[in-house]
Amino acid sequence: SLNTTTTPSSVSEALIDRKCKQAMELEMEALEKNNTWKLVTLPPGKKPVGCKWVYTVKYWADGTIERYKARLVAKGFTQTYGVDYLETFAPVAKMNTVKVILSLVANHDWDL
């Protein structure tokens, strides 16, 4: 049966849990490594976009915990395209998904 681990609903709850805190640190390291943002001076009359932490627990098929995951997300609903941003970003597919699709293409002789 699936484990009933609860996910934190706030940063203060997450910081108490060693595994959640480690997941947050890994997320920050990845964001910095990928040059996700650049610090600039806020233009006059503009407000910074807020952000929020989202926590999940990933499970293996047998119900055991695979890992704890933390994602820092922007509160994008406060943004206006062309005013606050010009580019968008979407997470990429997992490598296993790409391999399955390529395998189907090869096995069915489909065009890619």
Summary of the structure (lengths in Angstrom):
residues: 112
radius of gyration: 18.9
end to end distance: 39.5
largest distance: 57.5
contacts: 201
relative contact order: 0.14
helix: 34%
strand: 19%
